[in-house]
Amino acid sequence: MNKIYDKLTQLDFAIVAIYLIALLVIGYVASFRNKKKDETLFMAGNSLNWYNIGFNMWGTNVGPSSLLAFASIGFSAGIVGGNFEWYAFVFLLLLAMVFAPRYIASKVTTMPEFMGKRYGKSTQDILAGYALIKILISWLSLGLFSGGILVRQILGIPMWQSTIVLVAFSGLFTYMGGLKAIAKVNVFQMILLIIVSLALTFIGLQKLGGITALIDKTPGHFWNLIHPASDPGYPWHALLLGYPVSAVAFFCTDQSMVQSVLGAKNLKQGQLGVNFIGWLKVLALPMFILPGILCFALYPNLADDKLAYMTMVTNLFPAGLNGLVICVLIAVLVATIGSSLNALSTVFTKDIYVNNINPQATVKQQINVGRYTVIAGCVMAVLMAIAFDNIKGKTLFDIFQSILGYLAPPLAVTFLLSVFWKRTTKLAVNIILSAGSAFSLFVGMLNLWILPPDAKTGENTWWPHYFLISFYIFVILFAAAIIISLVDKNKVTAAIETAPLPKTDRQVKILFVLLGLVILSLYIIFNGH
């Protein structure tokens, strides 16, 4: 029997139905009211303040998938998941101090445009193509996978049925204009999710008997951020070397993350916004990780760590509130999936079809191509979500991190070298973004599906930790880029900005120093247990 489904009442399902119907109605009305409205402010007119930027980036970074994944790692390994939020400080600092000044000085709106200004149209086209792959895998398919897990937990149906249900919801909301409605209430829904997670932590601690009781009922290593090199799950050297590869690609080059900074009023507001998301990440422990640790203490016999978050919700919350939590989770997931489909369609139609295949395409042709792209994206995303579900020997959190780790090396190499080494050539960048990406993804397929680690232990006699694999790929591609640049006879290097870069304000520097001291304190407190 599906224990989560058994916990739900008719009141819960009634609330879910009312909530979703209300969103459909609101979306339908909003769609007709704004049908002729010109929506072209992609960069918000460069009007974003630091708090807009911080909340936008944080909303992109966290969501229902993060709640499920962090609770999963909290249940299986404890506080070690905090590394993925607090170690990020280093790469947020890199974004604020190194990349943001160059992005803003270049006056670009997308990452392919930034690289195109440096190396030309061929580089921009290759990066746009890779952006399609990254959107399909890291945003659409992983979002659909986490949503499929949620729907499967609630209804007790197979993954393929769960993902089809979510895709159908996304298509229906899009048709009815519901995604606009969800976007308008998304901030409220994110706040509600945060309140729910904090409430879970508070109620769980009350039921257990407080922090002391929680510590007594969990292994000592659950409270260490740094694990020994012999730890099969999260050895310190794998995190130290491998996580930066993913973090550079995610925080410094991902369009969804960087876009808010590009829309800043000025560099100072952009840098303050990046600093703000760093402070928000400090809250990861009570909001995201502790519910999973509490689930381990309260329900230690849970068969699957992926069930940790919803197990806490359905066991600690009263009837009715369960339904509200579920429909908010689903609604935000549907918004994420719909936005990903829209981004996939836009990138393919504008950057691939119009720019390279049919420059004279009419509006009607572009709309039709966009629709076909959405349909193809839905089919591929469902198939990939099912493939992700067949990955064995990994927690939900590990699946997310390993897949992102195989997408990251080409982006990390090309962006770091293009900024820090002026002798990097166009040929090197293009080869790493094309052949290097194919190599990185092929290794990922070998590790996750073709020659996976043992399903029970997660270990393999010859595969290293997935973070180390990502690091080794990064080193190989980094060395290849340098060699290609040195032997390249054409020596077409980047068109570096001639204007002086804007300077960093003293207030920004002080706030980053303070944030760094807080992060350092957390690493001191949560070790040696």
C-alpha positions in Angstrom: 0.0 0.0 0.0 1.0 3.6 -0.6 1.4 4.9 3.0 1.4 8.6 1.9 -1.7 8.2 -0.1 -3.4 6.4 2.8 -2.7 9.4 5.1 -4.6 11.8 2.8 -8.3 12.5 3.4 -11.1 13.7 1.2 -10.5 17.2 2.5 -7.0 17.1 1.2 -8.0 16.1 -2.3 -10.9 18.6 -2.2 -8.4 21.4 -1.4 -6.1 20.3 -4.2 -8.9 20.3 -6.7 -10.2 23.7 -5.6 -6.7 25.2 -5.7 -5.9 24.0 -9.2 -9.3 25.0 -10.6 -8.9 28.5 -9.1 -5.5 28.8 -10.8 -7.0 27.8 -14.1 -9.8 30.3 -13.8 -7.4 33.1 -12.7 -5.0 32.2 -15.5 -7.8 32.1 -18.1 -9.0 35.6 -17.0 -5.4 36.9 -16.9 -4.7 35.5 -20.3 -7.6 37.4 -22.0 -7.0 40.6 -20.0 -3.3 40.7 -21.1 -3.7 39.1 -24.5 -2.6 42.2 -26.4 -0.1 43.4 -23.9 3.5 43.8 -25.2 5.7 41.7 -23.0 9.3 42.5 -24.2 11.1 43.6 -21.0 13.4 40.6 -20.9 16.0 42.3 -18.7 13.3 44.2 -16.6 14.7 47.5 -18.1 17.9 47.1 -16.0 15.8 48.2 -13.0 16.4 45.3 -10.5 17.5 46.2 -6.9 19.6 43.9 -4.7 16.6 42.3 -3.0 14.9 41.6 -6.3 18.1 39.9 -7.6 18.7 37.9 -4.4 15.1 36.6 -4.2 15.0 35.9 -7.9 18.2 33.9 -7.8 17.2 32.1 -4.7 13.8 31.3 -6.1 15.6 29.8 -9.2 18.0 27.9 -7.0 15.5 26.4 -4.6 12.0 24.9 -5.0 10.1 21.7 -4.4 12.9 19.6 -6.0 15.4 21.1 -3.5 13.1 20.3 -0.6 12.8 16.7 -1.6 16.5 16.3 -2.4 17.8 18.0 0.7 15.4 16.0 2.9 16.7 12.9 1.1 20.4 13.7 1.9 19.4 14.8 5.5 17.8 11.4 6.1 20.6 9.4 4.6 23.7 11.4 5.6 22.9 14.3 7.9 24.2 17.8 7.6 26.7 17.1 4.9 24.3 18.6 2.4 25.0 22.0 3.9 28.2 22.0 1.9 26.2 22.5 -1.3 24.8 25.7 0.1 27.6 27.1 2.2 30.6 26.1 0.0 28.7 28.0 -2.7 29.9 31.2 -1.1 33.2 30.9 -2.9 31.5 30.8 -6.3 29.0 33.5 -5.5 32.0 35.6 -4.7 33.6 34.7 -8.0 30.3 35.7 -9.8 30.1 39.0 -8.0 33.8 40.1 -8.2 35.0 38.5 -11.5 32.1 37.6 -13.9 29.4 40.2 -13.1 31.7 43.3 -13.9 32.5 41.8 -17.3 28.9 40.7 -18.0 27.6 44.2 -17.1 30.4 46.0 -19.0 29.6 43.9 -22.1 25.9 45.0 -22.0 24.8 41.5 -22.9 21.4 39.7 -22.2 22.5 36.1 -22.6 25.5 33.9 -22.0 25.8 32.8 -25.6 25.8 36.5 -26.6 28.6 37.2 -24.1 30.8 34.4 -25.7 29.7 35.5 -29.1 31.0 39.0 -28.5 34.3 37.5 -27.5 34.8 34.8 -30.1 32.2 35.3 -32.9 28.9 33.8 -34.2 30.2 30.2 -34.4 30.9 30.1 -30.6 27.6 31.7 -29.9 25.8 29.1 -32.0 27.6 26.2 -30.3 26.9 27.6 -26.9 23.2 28.1 -27.8 23.0 24.5 -28.9 24.6 23.3 -25.6 22.2 25.6 -23.7 19.4 23.6 -25.3 20.8 20.3 -24.0 21.4 21.9 -20.6 17.8 23.2 -20.4 16.4 19.9 -21.5 18.4 17.9 -18.9 19.1 20.1 -15.9 15.9 22.1 -15.8 13.1 20.3 -17.7 14.0 16.6 -17.2 15.3 16.9 -13.7 12.3 19.1 -12.7 9.9 16.5 -14.3 11.8 13.7 -12.5 11.4 15.3 -9.1 7.8 16.1 -9.8 7.2 12.5 -11.0 8.6 11.3 -7.7 6.2 13.6 -5.8 3.1 12.5 -7.8 4.2 8.8 -7.5 4.4 9.2 -3.7 1.0 10.8 -3.6 -0.9 8.6 -6.0 1.2 5.4 -6.0 1.4 5.2 -9.8 4.5 4.4 -11.9 7.0 7.1 -12.9 5.9 7.2 -16.6 2.4 7.8 -15.5 3.4 10.4 -13.0 5.5 12.4 -15.5 2.7 12.3 -18.1 0.3 13.7 -15.5 2.7 16.6 -14.8 3.3 17.3 -18.5 -0.4 17.2 -19.1 -0.9 19.7 -16.2 1.8 22.0 -17.7 0.2 21.9 -21.1 -3.2 22.6 -19.7 -2.0 25.6 -17.6 -0.1 26.9 -20.6 -3.2 26.7 -22.8 -5.4 28.3 -20.2 -2.8 31.0 -19.4 -2.3 29.5 -16.0 1.4 29.8 -16.0 1.0 33.6 -15.9 -1.2 33.2 -12.9 1.3 30.9 -11.2 4.1 33.3 -11.9 2.1 36.0 -10.2 1.6 34.0 -7.0 4.9 32.1 -7.2 6.5 34.4 -4.6 3.6 33.7 -2.2 4.0 29.9 -2.9 7.7 30.0 -2.2 7.1 31.8 1.0 4.5 29.2 1.9 6.9 26.4 1.2 9.5 28.0 3.4 7.0 28.4 6.2 5.9 24.8 5.8 9.5 23.6 6.1 10.2 25.7 9.1 6.9 24.4 10.7 8.0 20.8 9.9 11.3 21.4 11.7 9.6 23.1 14.7 6.8 20.4 15.0 9.3 17.6 14.5 11.6 18.9 17.2 8.6 19.3 19.6 7.5 15.8 19.0 11.0 14.4 19.4 11.8 16.4 22.5 14.2 19.1 21.3 17.6 19.5 19.8 19.3 17.3 22.5 17.0 14.4 21.8 17.6 14.8 18.0 21.4 14.6 18.5 21.0 11.6 20.8 18.9 9.7 18.2 21.2 10.3 15.2 24.8 9.1 14.5 27.6 11.5 15.4 28.8 11.8 11.8 25.4 13.3 10.9 26.6 16.6 12.4 29.9 16.9 10.4 30.1 18.9 7.3 33.5 17.4 6.4 33.6 13.6 6.1 36.8 11.5 5.9 38.3 10.5 2.5 37.2 6.9 3.2 33.5 7.9 3.3 31.8 6.3 0.3 29.1 9.0 0.2 30.7 12.4 0.5 34.5 12.2 1.0 36.0 15.6 1.7 38.4 15.6 -1.3 35.6 14.8 -3.7 33.5 17.7 -2.5 36.6 20.0 -2.4 37.6 19.2 -6.0 34.4 18.2 -7.8 31.8 20.6 -6.4 33.6 23.7 -7.8 33.2 22.4 -11.3 29.4 22.3 -11.0 29.3 25.5 -9.0 31.2 27.6 -11.5 28.9 26.4 -14.3 25.7 26.8 -12.3 26.3 30.1 -10.4 28.6 31.9 -12.9 27.4 30.7 -16.4 23.8 29.5 -16.2 21.4 31.9 -17.9 18.7 31.3 -15.3 21.0 32.2 -12.4 22.9 35.1 -14.0 19.9 36.7 -15.8 18.9 38.6 -12.6 22.4 40.1 -12.2 22.3 41.2 -15.9 19.1 43.1 -15.1 20.6 45.0 -12.2 20.4 48.8 -12.0 24.2 48.9 -11.7 27.1 46.7 -10.7 26.7 47.5 -7.0 23.1 46.4 -6.9 24.0 43.2 -8.8 26.8 42.4 -6.4 24.7 43.1 -3.3 22.0 40.8 -4.8 24.6 38.0 -5.1 25.7 38.7 -1.5 22.0 38.5 -0.4 21.5 35.0 -1.8 24.6 34.0 0.1 22.9 35.1 3.4 19.7 33.3 2.3 21.7 30.1 1.8 22.8 30.2 5.5 19.2 29.3 6.3 19.4 25.9 4.4 19.9 23.9 7.6 16.6 24.6 9.3 14.6 24.9 6.2 15.8 22.0 4.0 18.1 19.6 5.8 16.7 19.3 9.3 13.3 17.9 8.1 15.3 15.0 6.6 17.3 14.4 9.8 14.2 14.6 11.9 12.6 12.1 9.6 15.5 9.7 10.3 15.0 10.2 14.1 11.2 9.9 14.0 10.8 7.2 11.2 14.1 5.4 11.0 12.6 2.4 9.2 11.7 4.4 6.1 12.4 2.2 3.1 13.3 5.0 0.7 15.1 8.3 1.5 13.1 10.0 -1.3 10.0 9.7 0.8 11.5 11.7 3.7 9.9 15.1 3.1 6.4 13.9 2.3 6.5 11.4 5.1 7.1 14.3 7.5 4.3 16.3 5.9 1.7 13.6 6.0 2.5 12.4 9.5 2.9 15.8 11.3 0.4 18.0 9.6 -3.4 17.8 10.0 -5.9 16.9 7.3 -6.5 19.8 4.9 -3.0 21.3 5.4 -1.5 18.2 3.7 -3.6 19.0 0.6 -2.5 22.6 0.6 1.2 21.6 0.8 0.8 19.1 -2.0 -1.0 21.4 -4.4 1.5 24.2 -3.8 4.4 21.8 -4.4 2.7 20.6 -7.6 1.8 24.1 -8.8 5.4 25.3 -8.4 6.7 22.2 -10.2 4.2 22.8 -13.0 5.4 26.4 -13.3 9.0 25.2 -13.4 8.3 22.6 -16.1 6.2 25.1 -18.1 9.0 27.7 -17.9 11.5 25.2 -19.0 9.4 24.2 -22.0 9.1 27.8 -22.9 12.8 28.4 -22.6 13.5 25.3 -24.7 11.1 26.4 -27.4 12.5 30.0 -27.4 16.2 29.0 -27.6 15.6 26.5 -30.4 13.2 28.8 -32.4 15.2 32.0 -32.1 18.8 30.9 -31.8 18.8 27.8 -33.9 15.9 27.9 -36.4 15.7 31.6 -37.2 19.4 32.4 -36.9 20.7 29.4 -38.9 17.9 27.5 -40.7 15.3 30.0 -41.9 16.2 33.6 -41.3 13.1 34.8 -43.2 10.7 32.7 -41.1 7.3 34.3 -40.6 5.7 34.7 -37.2 3.4 31.9 -38.0 6.3 29.6 -38.9 8.1 30.5 -35.7 5.0 29.7 -33.6 4.6 26.4 -35.3 8.3 25.5 -34.8 7.9 26.5 -31.2 4.9 24.2 -30.7 6.7 21.3 -32.3 9.7 22.0 -30.0 7.4 21.9 -27.0 5.9 18.5 -28.1 9.4 17.1 -28.8 10.7 18.5 -25.5 7.8 16.8 -23.6 8.5 13.4 -25.1 12.2 13.6 -24.5 11.8 14.9 -21.0 9.4 12.0 -20.1 11.9 9.5 -21.5 14.8 11.1 -19.6 12.8 11.3 -16.3 12.2 7.5 -16.6 15.9 7.0 -17.4 16.8 9.0 -14.2 14.4 6.8 -12.2 16.4 3.8 -13.3 19.7 5.1 -11.9 20.6 2.7 -9.0 22.7 3.1 -5.9 22.2 6.9 -5.5 20.0 9.1 -3.4 17.8 11.7 -5.0 20.3 14.3 -4.1 23.2 12.3 -5.6 21.2 11.9 -8.9 20.8 15.7 -9.2 24.4 16.5 -8.4 25.9 13.8 -10.6 23.9 14.8 -13.6 24.8 18.4 -13.1 28.4 17.4 -12.6 28.6 15.9 -16.1 27.0 18.9 -17.8 29.3 21.4 -16.1 33.0 20.8 -17.1 32.8 22.3 -20.7 31.1 25.4 -19.4 33.5 25.8 -16.4 36.6 25.4 -18.6 35.6 27.8 -21.4 34.3 30.6 -19.2 37.2 30.4 -16.7 39.8 30.4 -19.5 38.1 33.1 -21.5 38.2 35.4 -18.5 41.5 34.5 -16.9 43.7 33.6 -19.9 43.8 36.0 -22.8 45.7 33.5 -25.0 42.6 31.2 -25.1 41.7 30.8 -28.8 38.4 30.6 -30.6 39.2 27.1 -31.9 39.9 25.8 -28.3 36.6 27.2 -27.0 34.6 25.8 -29.9 36.2 22.3 -29.6 35.7 22.2 -25.8 32.0 23.3 -26.1 31.3 20.7 -28.9 33.6 17.7 -28.7 34.4 18.3 -25.0 30.7 18.3 -24.2 30.1 15.1 -26.1 32.9 13.5 -24.2 31.7 14.7 -20.8 28.1 13.5 -21.5 29.3 10.1 -22.8 31.3 9.5 -19.6 28.2 10.4 -17.6 26.1 7.9 -19.5 28.7 5.2 -18.9 28.8 6.0 -15.1 25.0 6.3 -14.6 23.5 3.7 -16.9 25.9 1.5 -19.0 28.4 0.6 -16.3 26.8 1.9 -13.1 28.1 1.3 -9.5 26.6 -1.5 -7.4 22.9 -0.8 -6.9 23.0 -1.8 -3.2 26.3 -0.2 -2.0 26.7 2.5 -4.6 30.4 1.4 -4.8 32.5 0.2 -7.8 36.0 -1.2 -7.8 37.1 1.2 -10.6 34.6 4.1 -10.8 35.7 6.9 -8.5 33.2 9.2 -6.8 31.0 11.1 -9.3 32.4 14.4 -8.1 35.9 13.2 -8.8 34.9 12.0 -12.2 33.6 15.5 -12.9 36.9 17.0 -11.7 38.9 14.6 -13.8 36.9 15.6 -16.9 37.4 19.2 -16.1 41.2 18.7 -15.8 41.3 16.8 -19.1 39.3 19.5 -21.0 41.2 22.3 -19.3 44.5 20.8 -20.4 43.1 20.2 -23.9 42.0 23.8 -24.2 45.4 25.1 -23.3 47.2 22.7 -25.7 44.9 23.6 -28.6 45.3 27.3 -27.9 49.1 27.0 -27.9 49.3 25.0 -31.2 46.5 26.8 -33.0 48.1 28.6 -35.9 45.2 31.1 -36.4 45.4 32.4 -32.9 42.0 34.0 -32.9 41.7 35.2 -29.3 38.9 36.9 -27.4 37.8 40.4 -28.1 38.4 41.7 -24.6 36.5 44.8 -23.3 38.6 47.9 -23.9 36.7 50.1 -21.5 37.8 49.9 -17.8 35.7 47.5 -15.7 33.4 49.2 -13.1 34.9 49.1 -9.6 33.5 47.2 -6.6 32.0 49.4 -3.9 33.5 49.2 -0.4 30.2 48.2 1.1 30.0 45.1 -1.1 33.5 44.1 0.0 32.6 44.4 3.7 29.4 42.4 3.4 31.2 39.6 1.6 33.9 39.5 4.3 31.1 39.3 7.0 29.4 36.5 5.0 32.7 34.6 4.7 33.2 34.8 8.5 29.7 33.4 9.1 30.3 30.5 6.7 33.7 29.8 8.3 32.0 29.8 11.7 29.5 27.2 10.5 32.3 24.9 9.3 34.0 25.2 12.7 30.8 24.5 14.6 29.6 21.5 12.5 32.8 19.4 12.6 34.5 17.1 15.0 31.4 15.4 16.2 
